[in-house]
């Protein structure tokens, strides 16, 4: 089914009243991918998790509810998503949120032990550049969990897992591994896990 340009824009950058509805929709649509991502993150009590493009914040909620209670930071291009998340999680000292331009991440190098990106790779203007940024802010032996469908929402670009793994290795990640999944909202999709080498 074709998605209108207006909705495609909202998927990449939710704003206004429509954006609020889109953020709620994303939480529902991403439920299966979030389950996969949470398991792949393999969280420990000393982890500091970054979610890039957290949308409605459903995965962040899951991380905060985790038994080992790690710290979590969300980065978003959408000011609406940032403002709603700050309000929703205002009582969580372990949760922080930052605005990003979609090309760079406003964090010091080696800040995070885990990074999650769920259903967002299609909206990055420069995928290799963002992967390089993620590698920079990951600590040594840190892990990136990247969940994505094979086809972008606009049905223009394909994201084959072999190509994604190749881009990760080119960016400097040491190891990559992909698993295939299926759910009614995303059909066939993938979870690629990549690690940063120790020095």
Order of alpha helices (4+ residues) and beta strands (2+ residues): alpha-alpha-alpha-beta-alpha-beta-alpha-beta-beta-alpha-beta-alpha-beta-beta
